[in-house]
Amino acid sequence: MITPRALVVDDEPQMLAIVTFALESKGFTCVTAATAAEAWHKLTAYEFHLAVLDIMLPHGSGLDLTERIRAQIGDLPIILLTARADVEDRIKGLEAGADDYLTKPFSPQELALRAQALLRRSFPEDDARQTLGELGVNMDFLEATWRGRKLNISATEVHLLATLIRHDGDVVTHRQLLNEAWGVTEQAGGREMVKTAIYRVRKTLEKAEVGVVIRSHRGAGYSLALKC
């Protein structure tokens, strides 16, 4: 999967913006809708990997939309959002076919992490191929691509990128990079070796105008993220 697409349905513009920002921070592309009818139109026009639905919608409900998705589309992962915390409402949502359920107000970070977990369960990727947005790494061929274009980097640098992608935005220490990308434990000169490789990969990403950035965390390590 290159870039997962999520449908976000809510009649409150502020909530649409919060959910969209949370998902896009984890590499999703978002399509929005304010009503059940508009949502269904977009569901039939695009392929989606996730739907985040508010239960209370104009001229319909997220529960009805969930049931329709299950009946006519199939196993699209669905997260329901609601302002009501009643256990009965949660049960109704899960019985309608939702995979997860969050009560407003919720943590945008929690929503994003739950969405990622659902995506991993529903669309397992081949371990040989790892992606962040449209940046892809294929370990079988030891190559990296951006929007299908092959990047000019070495096999070691491919391993470095793959390690950063695997950690999904978390800070990766110099010791971890040496272990996972080079296959060695801490050694003399290891920190400089990592810094040099990071520098080369950054230059390659910049030259190819890749929408991904390697961030430095002073005294801690590095992380990989989509550019804002």
C-alpha positions in Angstrom: 0.0 0.0 0.0 1.5 3.4 -1.0 -0.7 6.0 0.6 -3.7 4.9 2.6 -6.9 6.9 2.0 -9.4 7.7 4.7 -12.9 8.9 4.5 -13.8 11.3 7.4 -17.5 12.1 7.9 -18.7 14.7 10.3 -21.0 17.7 10.0 -18.8 19.9 12.3 -16.0 21.6 10.3 -13.8 21.9 13.4 -14.1 18.1 14.0 -13.3 17.4 10.4 -10.2 19.5 10.6 -9.0 17.8 13.9 -9.5 14.3 12.5 -8.0 15.1 9.2 -4.9 16.6 10.8 -4.5 13.6 13.1 -4.7 11.1 10.2 -2.5 13.1 7.8 0.2 13.3 10.5 0.4 9.5 10.2 0.5 9.4 6.4 -3.1 9.1 5.4 -4.7 11.0 2.6 -8.1 12.3 3.7 -11.4 12.8 1.9 -14.2 14.5 3.8 -18.0 14.5 3.8 -20.6 16.3 6.0 -23.6 14.1 5.4 -24.3 10.3 5.0 -25.4 10.9 1.4 -22.2 12.7 0.5 -20.2 10.1 2.2 -21.9 7.3 0.3 -21.3 9.1 -3.0 -17.5 9.3 -2.2 -17.4 5.7 -1.1 -18.6 4.6 -4.5 -16.2 7.0 -6.3 -12.9 6.2 -4.5 -11.1 3.3 -3.0 -10.7 3.7 0.8 -8.6 2.0 3.4 -10.4 3.5 6.5 -13.6 5.3 7.4 -14.0 7.6 10.4 -17.7 8.3 10.9 -19.6 10.5 13.3 -22.7 8.7 14.6 -25.0 11.8 14.4 -25.2 13.1 10.9 -27.7 15.2 8.9 -30.3 13.1 7.1 -28.9 9.8 8.4 -26.6 8.3 10.9 -23.1 6.8 11.1 -24.7 3.6 12.3 -26.9 3.3 9.2 -23.9 4.2 7.0 -21.8 1.5 8.8 -24.4 -1.1 8.1 -24.6 -0.1 4.5 -20.8 -0.3 4.1 -20.8 -3.8 5.6 -23.6 -4.9 3.3 -22.4 -3.5 0.0 -18.7 -2.8 0.3 -17.4 -5.3 2.8 -14.5 -5.2 5.2 -13.5 -1.5 5.1 -12.1 -0.6 8.6 -14.5 1.7 10.4 -14.0 3.9 13.5 -17.2 5.5 14.9 -17.1 8.8 16.8 -19.8 10.0 19.2 -20.5 12.6 21.8 -22.4 10.0 23.9 -20.6 7.7 26.2 -23.4 5.2 26.9 -22.4 1.6 26.8 -25.5 0.8 24.8 -24.5 3.2 22.1 -21.0 1.6 22.0 -22.6 -1.9 21.7 -24.9 -0.7 18.9 -22.0 0.7 17.0 -20.0 -2.5 17.2 -23.1 -4.6 16.3 -23.6 -2.4 13.2 -20.1 -3.5 12.1 -17.7 -0.8 13.4 -14.2 -2.0 14.3 -13.5 0.7 16.9 -15.4 3.4 18.8 -14.2 6.7 20.3 -16.1 9.1 22.5 -15.7 12.9 22.1 -13.7 14.6 23.2 -10.8 12.3 22.3 -7.1 12.5 21.9 -6.2 13.1 18.2 -3.0 11.1 18.8 -5.0 8.2 20.1 -7.3 8.3 17.1 -4.3 8.3 14.7 -2.7 5.3 16.5 -5.9 3.3 16.5 -6.3 4.1 12.8 -2.8 2.8 12.1 -3.4 -0.4 14.1 -6.6 -1.0 12.2 -4.7 -0.5 8.9 -2.0 -2.9 9.9 -4.5 -5.6 10.8 -6.7 -5.1 7.7 -4.0 -4.6 5.1 -0.8 -6.4 6.2 2.2 -5.5 4.1 4.9 -7.8 2.9 7.8 -7.4 5.3 10.1 -6.9 2.3 8.3 -3.7 1.4 7.9 -0.8 3.8 6.4 2.6 3.1 5.9 6.1 4.6 3.5 8.1 2.5 4.8 7.7 -1.1 8.3 6.8 0.0 8.8 3.1 -0.5 11.7 0.7 0.4 11.9 -2.8 -1.1 14.4 -4.9 0.8 14.3 -7.7 -1.8 15.8 -5.4 -4.4 17.5 -3.1 -1.9 16.0 0.0 -3.5 14.0 3.0 -2.4 11.5 4.9 -4.5 9.6 8.1 -4.2 6.3 8.2 -6.2 7.5 5.3 -8.2 10.9 6.9 -9.0 14.0 5.0 -7.9 16.3 7.0 -5.6 20.0 6.9 -6.0 21.1 5.5 -2.7 23.4 2.7 -1.6 22.2 -0.6 0.0 23.4 0.5 3.4 21.3 3.7 3.0 18.3 1.6 2.0 18.7 -0.4 5.3 18.9 3.0 7.2 15.7 4.3 5.6 13.9 1.0 6.2 14.9 1.1 9.9 13.6 4.6 10.3 10.3 3.7 8.5 9.8 0.7 10.7 10.0 2.8 13.9 7.0 4.8 12.5 8.1 8.3 13.6 9.7 7.2 16.9 13.2 8.4 17.8 15.8 5.8 16.8 19.0 5.9 18.7 22.5 5.6 17.2 22.9 2.2 18.8 19.6 1.0 17.3 20.6 2.2 13.9 24.0 0.4 14.1 22.3 -2.8 15.2 19.3 -2.7 12.7 20.8 -1.0 9.6 24.4 -2.2 9.9 23.9 -5.4 11.9 26.7 -4.5 14.4 26.7 -3.5 18.0 28.1 -0.2 19.3 31.7 0.3 18.0 34.4 2.9 17.9 33.4 5.5 15.2 29.9 4.1 15.0 28.2 7.4 15.8 30.2 9.2 13.1 29.3 6.5 10.6 25.6 7.0 11.3 25.9 10.8 11.1 27.7 10.5 7.7 25.0 8.1 6.3 22.2 10.3 7.6 23.8 13.3 5.9 24.0 11.4 2.5 20.4 10.2 2.7 19.2 13.7 3.6 21.0 15.1 0.5 19.5 12.5 -1.7 16.0 13.2 -0.4 16.4 16.9 -0.8 17.7 16.5 -4.4 14.8 14.3 -5.4 12.3 16.6 -3.6 11.1 13.8 -1.5 8.3 14.8 0.9 9.9 13.2 3.8 12.4 14.6 6.3 14.9 13.0 8.7 14.7 14.8 12.0 17.6 15.1 14.5 16.9 14.7 18.2 20.0 16.1 20.0 21.5 13.5 22.2 18.8 10.9 21.3 18.9 9.9 17.7 16.8 10.4 14.5 13.2 10.0 13.3 11.5 10.0 9.9 8.4 12.1 9.2 6.3 13.4 6.3 6.9 17.1 5.5 4.2 19.4 6.7 
